[in-house]
């Protein structure tokens, strides 16, 4: 006998059961084997659990991949931002006694790292951002595939592929991922904001709250790294699509998005104001300065800048990232296969274009700029998975290659660390050994980690070289600091003189030679100490 029960959804799977059947001609029971269906809900749950386990595994793996860089010496940006965050209070410059072209939420996050132990706290914060980004990438893929009211056959591939994309490129040395910088810390906010915006677009209930969340996260991402505006870009595409079918709904959604943005902006500006940082000062740092800096770099940058630009382009190609973009956006050469979501492709393309502009417009071309492309790559992975079996195969092949490249880079970095040069470590040790309580120092120019490692503060508000070239190109402020009442005890110069591209060092060089004496040299670093009263050259 066979009993068939049609499941409510999904295929029915049968299993054998024993049923007691008593024939009329005999009182002895006869055991007959029958089958009973196992309904699809259990199978579906198993599939979801397997996908979830894969995503959690990728998140844990990405965190473990950061262990080799956990105790590396700080980079100039890491050390400088920790210096700024540690003393951020009402002072003489944008952030206390220092000026930096970054928005306030980044400094707040470095404040947390400082409170959590400084360098090790910063590394742990970076690992937490990477792990959470992998989970958010999976959530973003799920939201992306619901744009057309359907879950594609490759939904499992899309979710795992998106998580794998975040996992690989957020730890790849080719993306400068060993450094905890603004791009890395902004990625979770961007991924969460994109997820909220895509969810809001298709939500029938609670859409307004999703738009509010998207607006708040859009501002938060930009308040960590000012060029990471992907949530604004995606929201613009989605709101335009909404306007085509319902202008009233689009206006209501845009209002909610704006409200979320405004609330978050007011909260951040209020917190910054309590520390003495004004909205006008923030605007000057994150907008006006960047325009001036682009002009200075375009007219004065040395050949090394162009070489770094080629290096960034080569890293993007060599990492396998371009393959994910091609798998998502290259048109089909035949009409067979599932039709891709035009809206998802539009959002993905718009985000990738904006991220490309951000990398190119950055000007200095450091590898960590590429971290800013990870949200677009996650969307591209989800898009590629939706476009059919061939694209899913290509996505898997590219991710396999990218993972191998990232793993090789991490192993190489672990066995033969590429960290702080020996000369930098020697200067740090010299300053730490010879400085006294109350001493201060100045770096000329652009490596504040030397001061941070030696626990020296700086009376000169410019800790990085680009702001010096834009805001103090004749070094008049620098010379004033060297002759002022709070002049530094130590001056560390990269090279034989203060002269460098984009500045006129004649005034400051004469002051340095008159009032300071050279006391130590390591590589290109020259250490000067202020002359005591009556001491001559």
BALO-363909 format. One record per residue (C-alpha): residue number from 0; chain; x, z, y. Coordinates in pm, whole numbers. Layout:
BEGIN
ATOM num chaine      u      w      v
ATOM NUM      A      X      Z      Y
...
//
This chain:
BEGIN
ATOM num chaine      u      w      v
ATOM   0      A      0      0      0
ATOM   1      A    124    -74    352
ATOM   2      A      2     95    669
ATOM   3      A     79    -78    999
ATOM   4      A     31     99   1329
ATOM   5      A     79   -118   1635
ATOM   6      A    293     68   1890
ATOM   7      A    186     84   2251
ATOM   8      A    504    -98   2354
ATOM   9      A    824   -221   2198
ATOM  10      A    883   -329   1838
ATOM  11      A    768   -121   1543
ATOM  12      A   1034     -6   1297
ATOM  13      A    919    115    952
ATOM  14      A   1053    394    735
ATOM  15      A    947    496    380
ATOM  16      A    709    791    323
ATOM  17      A    556    939      8
ATOM  18      A    174    942    -14
ATOM  19      A    -30   1127   -282
ATOM  20      A   -280    878   -436
ATOM  21      A   -522    982   -720
ATOM  22      A   -666    690   -924
ATOM  23      A  -1032    731  -1046
ATOM  24      A   -939    690  -1411
ATOM  25      A   -694    974  -1425
ATOM  26      A   -656   1316  -1275
ATOM  27      A   -278   1294  -1264
ATOM  28      A   -143   1227   -920
ATOM  29      A     55    914   -860
ATOM  30      A    316    912   -584
ATOM  31      A    328    579   -409
ATOM  32      A    594    486   -153
ATOM  33      A    457    354    173
ATOM  34      A    602    280    509
ATOM  35      A    539    439    848
ATOM  36      A    632    283   1178
ATOM  37      A    884    444   1413
ATOM  38      A    757    357   1756
ATOM  39      A    965    204   2034
ATOM  40      A    971    502   2270
ATOM  41      A   1227    677   2050
ATOM  42      A   1443    363   2035
ATOM  43      A   1417    317   2411
ATOM  44      A   1521    676   2471
ATOM  45      A   1821    626   2247
ATOM  46      A   1921    319   2448
ATOM  47      A   1894    503   2778
ATOM  48      A   2089    796   2643
ATOM  49      A   2365    567   2523
ATOM  50      A   2383    403   2866
ATOM  51      A   2392    742   3035
ATOM  52      A   2669    859   2806
ATOM  53      A   2871    548   2885
ATOM  54      A   2833    606   3259
ATOM  55      A   2929    972   3229
ATOM  56      A   3231    873   3022
ATOM  57      A   3342    626   3289
ATOM  58      A   3298    890   3560
ATOM  59      A   3507   1141   3365
ATOM  60      A   3770    877   3290
ATOM  61      A   3803    785   3656
ATOM  62      A   3855   1150   3750
ATOM  63      A   4120   1189   3478
ATOM  64      A   4293    874   3602
ATOM  65      A   4359   1051   3933
ATOM  66      A   4547   1336   3768
ATOM  67      A   4889   1160   3793
ATOM  68      A   4849   1142   4172
ATOM  69      A   4713   1495   4207
ATOM  70      A   5047   1648   4301
ATOM  71      A   5207   1353   4477
ATOM  72      A   5348   1413   4826
ATOM  73      A   5102   1351   5104
ATOM  74      A   5087   1011   5272
ATOM  75      A   5121    990   5653
ATOM  76      A   4744    959   5695
ATOM  77      A   4669   1246   5460
ATOM  78      A   4920   1478   5627
ATOM  79      A   4813   1376   5976
ATOM  80      A   4441   1423   5914
ATOM  81      A   4508   1766   5763
ATOM  82      A   4705   1858   6078
ATOM  83      A   4416   1744   6298
ATOM  84      A   4151   1920   6089
ATOM  85      A   4341   2249   6067
ATOM  86      A   4343   2297   6447
ATOM  87      A   4021   2119   6550
ATOM  88      A   3873   2325   6832
ATOM  89      A   3820   2287   7204
ATOM  90      A   4150   2161   7340
ATOM  91      A   4326   1903   7552
ATOM  92      A   4245   1593   7348
ATOM  93      A   3972   1438   7133
ATOM  94      A   4021   1665   6834
ATOM  95      A   4176   1981   6969
ATOM  96      A   4532   1898   7068
ATOM  97      A   4541   1560   6892
ATOM  98      A   4388   1215   6932
ATOM  99      A   4300    984   6645
ATOM 100      A   4082    674   6623
ATOM 101      A   3849    813   6360
ATOM 102      A   3489    946   6365
ATOM 103      A   3412   1317   6326
ATOM 104      A   3273   1338   5971
ATOM 105      A   3613   1233   5834
ATOM 106      A   3776   1525   6017
ATOM 107      A   3503   1755   5887
ATOM 108      A   3581   1651   5530
ATOM 109      A   3949   1718   5588
ATOM 110      A   3848   2059   5723
ATOM 111      A   3690   2127   5385
ATOM 112      A   4008   2012   5213
ATOM 113      A   4214   2240   5438
ATOM 114      A   3993   2537   5353
ATOM 115      A   4018   2447   4983
ATOM 116      A   4396   2468   4980
ATOM 117      A   4528   2179   5185
ATOM 118      A   4696   1908   4973
ATOM 119      A   4547   2018   4642
ATOM 120      A   4206   2064   4804
ATOM 121      A   4230   1709   4938
ATOM 122      A   4317   1568   4595
ATOM 123      A   4022   1752   4439
ATOM 124      A   3793   1619   4711
ATOM 125      A   3915   1267   4638
ATOM 126      A   3853   1311   4265
ATOM 127      A   3501   1440   4333
ATOM 128      A   3428   1138   4552
ATOM 129      A   3548    900   4282
ATOM 130      A   3348   1064   4004
ATOM 131      A   3031   1078   4210
ATOM 132      A   3081    716   4319
ATOM 133      A   3078    599   3956
ATOM 134      A   2745    775   3898
ATOM 135      A   2603    636   4222
ATOM 136      A   2719    286   4127
ATOM 137      A   2507    308   3812
ATOM 138      A   2209    425   4018
ATOM 139      A   2263    138   4264
ATOM 140      A   2263   -115   3980
ATOM 141      A   1931     18   3856
ATOM 142      A   1781     -6   4204
ATOM 143      A   1920   -357   4249
ATOM 144      A   1759   -487   3930
ATOM 145      A   1418   -357   4034
ATOM 146      A   1407   -574   4346
ATOM 147      A   1207   -844   4164
ATOM 148      A    974   -600   3983
ATOM 149      A   1153   -661   3656
ATOM 150      A   1428   -517   3449
ATOM 151      A   1650   -800   3334
ATOM 152      A   1766   -839   2978
ATOM 153      A   2114   -747   3097
ATOM 154      A   2003   -422   3263
ATOM 155      A   2220   -209   3035
ATOM 156      A   2516   -437   3105
ATOM 157      A   2440   -421   3477
ATOM 158      A   2434    -41   3490
ATOM 159      A   2745      6   3280
ATOM 160      A   2920   -288   3449
ATOM 161      A   2852   -148   3796
ATOM 162      A   2980    195   3691
ATOM 163      A   3287     35   3535
ATOM 164      A   3351   -163   3853
ATOM 165      A   3354    153   4063
ATOM 166      A   3561    336   3802
ATOM 167      A   3830     67   3783
ATOM 168      A   3875    -19   4149
ATOM 169      A   3853    338   4279
ATOM 170      A   4160    431   4075
ATOM 171      A   4355    103   4088
ATOM 172      A   4694    129   4262
ATOM 173      A   4642   -232   4375
ATOM 174      A   4358   -102   4592
ATOM 175      A   4570    183   4730
ATOM 176      A   4337    424   4553
ATOM 177      A   4601    693   4502
ATOM 178      A   4559    786   4871
ATOM 179      A   4264    996   4988
ATOM 180      A   4169    814   5305
ATOM 181      A   3859    729   5505
ATOM 182      A   3757    437   5285
ATOM 183      A   3762    644   4966
ATOM 184      A   3569    932   5121
ATOM 185      A   3306    696   5268
ATOM 186      A   3228    510   4943
ATOM 187      A   2981    771   4802
ATOM 188      A   2780    764   5125
ATOM 189      A   2766    383   5119
ATOM 190      A   2659    365   4754
ATOM 191      A   2395    634   4803
ATOM 192      A   2267    462   5118
ATOM 193      A   2244    124   4948
ATOM 194      A   2055    282   4657
ATOM 195      A   1810    447   4898
ATOM 196      A   1754    121   5091
ATOM 197      A   1690    -88   4777
ATOM 198      A   1460    182   4637
ATOM 199      A   1270    200   4965
ATOM 200      A   1210   -175   4964
ATOM 201      A   1013   -166   4637
ATOM 202      A    864    183   4655
ATOM 203      A    487    209   4681
ATOM 204      A    493    585   4733
ATOM 205      A    754    773   4931
ATOM 206      A    906    458   5080
ATOM 207      A    924    615   5426
ATOM 208      A   1135    903   5295
ATOM 209      A   1368    662   5120
ATOM 210      A   1412    469   5446
ATOM 211      A   1485    794   5631
ATOM 212      A   1746    885   5369
ATOM 213      A   1900    538   5394
ATOM 214      A   1928    568   5773
ATOM 215      A   2095    909   5751
ATOM 216      A   2341    791   5486
ATOM 217      A   2419    478   5688
ATOM 218      A   2531    693   5981
ATOM 219      A   2718    934   5753
ATOM 220      A   2920    648   5600
ATOM 221      A   3009    511   5944
ATOM 222      A   3097    864   6060
ATOM 223      A   3364    877   5790
ATOM 224      A   3502    524   5839
ATOM 225      A   3359    336   6134
ATOM 226      A   3374    -12   5983
ATOM 227      A   3182     83   5667
ATOM 228      A   2843    -36   5790
ATOM 229      A   2720   -186   5463
ATOM 230      A   2399     20   5460
ATOM 231      A   2306   -114   5803
ATOM 232      A   2378   -469   5686
ATOM 233      A   2172   -434   5366
ATOM 234      A   1888   -263   5553
ATOM 235      A   1875   -553   5800
ATOM 236      A   1840   -806   5515
ATOM 237      A   1570   -600   5343
ATOM 238      A   1374   -537   5662
ATOM 239      A   1377   -909   5743
ATOM 240      A   1245   -981   5394
ATOM 241      A    973   -720   5447
ATOM 242      A    880   -873   5781
ATOM 243      A    801  -1207   5614
ATOM 244      A    520  -1053   5411
ATOM 245      A    414   -767   5639
ATOM 246      A    550   -730   5994
ATOM 247      A    367   -400   6032
ATOM 248      A    525   -256   5720
ATOM 249      A    866   -379   5833
ATOM 250      A    825   -210   6172
ATOM 251      A    721    115   6005
ATOM 252      A   1018    101   5769
ATOM 253      A   1260     20   6051
ATOM 254      A   1126    316   6248
ATOM 255      A   1185    547   5953
ATOM 256      A   1535    407   5904
ATOM 257      A   1609    458   6274
ATOM 258      A   1472    813   6263
ATOM 259      A   1701    904   5974
ATOM 260      A   1996    752   6156
ATOM 261      A   1914    940   6476
ATOM 262      A   1876   1277   6305
ATOM 263      A   2208   1241   6125
ATOM 264      A   2386   1117   6441
ATOM 265      A   2253   1407   6650
ATOM 266      A   2359   1659   6386
ATOM 267      A   2712   1517   6365
ATOM 268      A   2752   1489   6742
ATOM 269      A   2625   1843   6784
ATOM 270      A   2877   1978   6534
ATOM 271      A   3155   1781   6703
ATOM 272      A   3049   1911   7048
ATOM 273      A   3081   2268   6923
ATOM 274      A   3447   2184   6854
ATOM 275      A   3500   2029   7197
ATOM 276      A   3464   1662   7096
ATOM 277      A   3234   1460   7324
ATOM 278      A   3020   1156   7234
ATOM 279      A   3201    951   7501
ATOM 280      A   3536   1044   7348
ATOM 281      A   3416    942   7001
ATOM 282      A   3291    607   7131
ATOM 283      A   3625    542   7299
ATOM 284      A   3810    627   6977
ATOM 285      A   3604    436   6721
ATOM 286      A   3490    134   6925
ATOM 287      A   3681     76   7249
ATOM 288      A   4018    162   7103
ATOM 289      A   3971    -68   6805
ATOM 290      A   3909   -363   7035
ATOM 291      A   4222   -285   7237
ATOM 292      A   4425   -229   6921
ATOM 293      A   4321   -566   6779
ATOM 294      A   4454   -735   7092
ATOM 295      A   4785   -546   7080
ATOM 296      A   4836   -622   6711
ATOM 297      A   4750   -990   6761
ATOM 298      A   5006  -1031   7039
ATOM 299      A   5287   -795   6935
ATOM 300      A   5274   -732   6561
ATOM 301      A   5599   -802   6373
ATOM 302      A   5642  -1026   6072
ATOM 303      A   5597   -725   5842
ATOM 304      A   5230   -713   5939
ATOM 305      A   5176  -1069   5821
ATOM 306      A   5364   -988   5501
ATOM 307      A   5131   -692   5441
ATOM 308      A   4832   -920   5497
ATOM 309      A   4959  -1150   5222
ATOM 310      A   5014   -845   5004
ATOM 311      A   4656   -728   5051
ATOM 312      A   4524  -1077   4966
ATOM 313      A   4748  -1090   4659
ATOM 314      A   4634   -747   4546
ATOM 315      A   4269   -848   4572
ATOM 316      A   4333  -1159   4364
ATOM 317      A   4561   -988   4112
ATOM 318      A   4323   -697   4059
ATOM 319      A   4048   -921   3924
ATOM 320      A   3804   -838   4206
ATOM 321      A   3757  -1202   4301
ATOM 322      A   3636  -1278   3948
ATOM 323      A   3345  -1037   3991
ATOM 324      A   3248  -1203   4319
ATOM 325      A   3259  -1549   4160
ATOM 326      A   3055  -1438   3859
ATOM 327      A   2785  -1312   4094
ATOM 328      A   2764  -1577   4363
ATOM 329      A   2889  -1913   4232
ATOM 330      A   2584  -2142   4188
ATOM 331      A   2483  -2259   3840
ATOM 332      A   2583  -2612   3748
ATOM 333      A   2271  -2657   3534
ATOM 334      A   1913  -2538   3557
ATOM 335      A   1896  -2349   3232
ATOM 336      A   1909  -1972   3224
ATOM 337      A   1727  -1697   3416
ATOM 338      A   1666  -1752   3783
ATOM 339      A   1862  -1498   3987
ATOM 340      A   1698  -1273   4242
ATOM 341      A   1744  -1449   4574
ATOM 342      A   1699  -1121   4762
ATOM 343      A   1959   -939   4555
ATOM 344      A   2203  -1226   4603
ATOM 345      A   2135  -1224   4978
ATOM 346      A   2204   -851   5004
ATOM 347      A   2517   -882   4791
ATOM 348      A   2651  -1176   4990
ATOM 349      A   2582  -1008   5325
ATOM 350      A   2756   -687   5218
ATOM 351      A   3059   -874   5082
ATOM 352      A   3091  -1081   5398
ATOM 353      A   3084   -770   5616
ATOM 354      A   3342   -596   5398
ATOM 355      A   3570   -900   5419
ATOM 356      A   3545   -888   5797
ATOM 357      A   3635   -519   5788
ATOM 358      A   3950   -584   5584
ATOM 359      A   4064   -875   5801
ATOM 360      A   3982   -705   6132
ATOM 361      A   4168   -388   6031
ATOM 362      A   4484   -549   6164
ATOM 363      A   4747   -337   5991
ATOM 364      A   4659   -453   5636
ATOM 365      A   4721   -150   5420
ATOM 366      A   4617   -164   5055
ATOM 367      A   4359    111   5094
ATOM 368      A   4155   -125   5312
ATOM 369      A   4043   -284   4983
ATOM 370      A   3862     35   4882
ATOM 371      A   3609    -64   5145
ATOM 372      A   3505   -362   4928
ATOM 373      A   3404   -150   4627
ATOM 374      A   3032   -116   4721
ATOM 375      A   3008   -495   4751
ATOM 376      A   3183   -538   4418
ATOM 377      A   2935   -297   4256
ATOM 378      A   2644   -505   4387
ATOM 379      A   2822   -820   4266
ATOM 380      A   2854   -673   3915
ATOM 381      A   2481   -599   3905
ATOM 382      A   2401   -948   4033
ATOM 383      A   2624  -1115   3776
ATOM 384      A   2460   -920   3492
ATOM 385      A   2116  -1042   3603
ATOM 386      A   2218  -1408   3598
ATOM 387      A   2233  -1461   3223
ATOM 388      A   2444  -1419   2913
ATOM 389      A   2731  -1636   3034
ATOM 390      A   2769  -1437   3356
ATOM 391      A   2753  -1110   3162
ATOM 392      A   3029  -1232   2933
ATOM 393      A   3238  -1332   3236
ATOM 394      A   3176   -993   3397
ATOM 395      A   3292   -814   3083
ATOM 396      A   3604  -1027   3059
ATOM 397      A   3694   -970   3425
ATOM 398      A   3638   -595   3399
ATOM 399      A   3852   -584   3086
ATOM 400      A   4134   -757   3273
ATOM 401      A   4087   -539   3584
ATOM 402      A   4088   -223   3374
ATOM 403      A   4410   -327   3201
ATOM 404      A   4576   -401   3536
ATOM 405      A   4464    -66   3679
ATOM 406      A   4582    122   3369
ATOM 407      A   4921    -52   3380
ATOM 408      A   4956     42   3748
ATOM 409      A   4870    406   3683
ATOM 410      A   5113    427   3390
ATOM 411      A   5388    265   3596
ATOM 412      A   5321    502   3885
ATOM 413      A   5332    799   3648
ATOM 414      A   5656    700   3474
ATOM 415      A   5832    570   3786
ATOM 416      A   5656    734   4082
ATOM 417      A   5645    540   4405
ATOM 418      A   5604    822   4649
ATOM 419      A   5768    967   4955
ATOM 420      A   6117    822   5013
ATOM 421      A   6410   1056   4955
ATOM 422      A   6507   1041   5323
ATOM 423      A   6159   1164   5423
ATOM 424      A   6180   1454   5180
ATOM 425      A   6529   1540   5310
ATOM 426      A   6404   1548   5671
ATOM 427      A   6109   1764   5572
ATOM 428      A   6344   2006   5397
ATOM 429      A   6581   2013   5694
ATOM 430      A   6306   2091   5943
ATOM 431      A   6155   2357   5718
ATOM 432      A   6495   2524   5671
ATOM 433      A   6610   2520   6036
ATOM 434      A   6289   2569   6233
ATOM 435      A   6187   2908   6364
ATOM 436      A   5847   3059   6437
ATOM 437      A   5707   2903   6751
ATOM 438      A   5903   2579   6714
ATOM 439      A   5720   2250   6761
ATOM 440      A   5811   1890   6686
ATOM 441      A   5736   1529   6767
ATOM 442      A   5763   1225   6539
ATOM 443      A   5857    892   6694
ATOM 444      A   5646    735   6562
ATOM 445      A   5366    745   6309
ATOM 446      A   5461    975   6021
ATOM 447      A   5294   1311   6095
ATOM 448      A   5329   1424   5735
ATOM 449      A   5689   1522   5818
ATOM 450      A   5556   1778   6064
ATOM 451      A   5276   1891   5833
ATOM 452      A   5520   1953   5548
ATOM 453      A   5749   2155   5777
ATOM 454      A   5449   2348   5925
ATOM 455      A   5526   2233   6279
ATOM 456      A   5264   2153   6540
ATOM 457      A   5314   1878   6797
ATOM 458      A   5270   1902   7178
ATOM 459      A   5229   1522   7187
ATOM 460      A   4869   1428   7112
ATOM 461      A   4949   1092   6946
ATOM 462      A   5041   1144   6582
ATOM 463      A   5017    778   6474
ATOM 464      A   5213    477   6598
ATOM 465      A   4924    238   6678
ATOM 466      A   4765    475   6933
ATOM 467      A   5108    511   7096
ATOM 468      A   5135    134   7135
ATOM 469      A   4783    104   7276
ATOM 470      A   4744    423   7481
ATOM 471      A   5105    500   7583
ATOM 472      A   5294    167   7567
ATOM 473      A   5550    271   7835
ATOM 474      A   5593    615   7675
ATOM 475      A   5522    788   8005
ATOM 476      A   5313   1058   7834
ATOM 477      A   5582   1094   7569
ATOM 478      A   5852   1141   7834
ATOM 479      A   5634   1394   8017
ATOM 480      A   5600   1597   7697
ATOM 481      A   5979   1597   7649
ATOM 482      A   6031   1735   8002
ATOM 483      A   5724   1959   8027
ATOM 484      A   5691   2336   7987
ATOM 485      A   5575   2296   7624
ATOM 486      A   5840   2043   7527
ATOM 487      A   5906   2018   7153
ATOM 488      A   6197   2190   6984
ATOM 489      A   6252   1894   6751
ATOM 490      A   6222   1520   6793
ATOM 491      A   6244   1299   6484
ATOM 492      A   6308    930   6552
ATOM 493      A   6269    645   6306
ATOM 494      A   6574    434   6389
ATOM 495      A   6864    450   6632
ATOM 496      A   6635    466   6936
ATOM 497      A   6274    503   7045
ATOM 498      A   6242    129   7088
ATOM 499      A   5983    -36   6864
ATOM 500      A   5737   -325   6884
ATOM 501      A   5469   -296   7147
ATOM 502      A   5640    -30   7364
ATOM 503      A   5886     -2   7652
ATOM 504      A   6111    291   7562
ATOM 505      A   6359    280   7852
ATOM 506      A   6225    588   8037
ATOM 507      A   6170    806   7730
ATOM 508      A   6505    707   7575
ATOM 509      A   6699    829   7879
ATOM 510      A   6510   1160   7870
ATOM 511      A   6578   1201   7498
ATOM 512      A   6952   1140   7538
ATOM 513      A   6972   1377   7835
ATOM 514      A   6770   1672   7705
ATOM 515      A   6817   1655   7327
ATOM 516      A   7113   1645   7094
ATOM 517      A   7132   1474   6752
ATOM 518      A   7171   1727   6471
ATOM 519      A   7084   1548   6147
ATOM 520      A   7047   1199   5997
ATOM 521      A   6889   1082   5672
ATOM 522      A   6840    712   5615
ATOM 523      A   6662    572   5919
ATOM 524      A   6553    916   6038
ATOM 525      A   6744   1082   6324
ATOM 526      A   6667   1444   6406
ATOM 527      A   6720   1579   6760
ATOM 528      A   6705   1938   6884
ATOM 529      A   6635   2041   7240
ATOM 530      A   6947   2143   7433
ATOM 531      A   6974   2505   7535
ATOM 532      A   7008   2587   7907
ATOM 533      A   7356   2501   8031
ATOM 534      A   7432   2287   7727
ATOM 535      A   7555   1936   7809
ATOM 536      A   7616   1625   7608
//
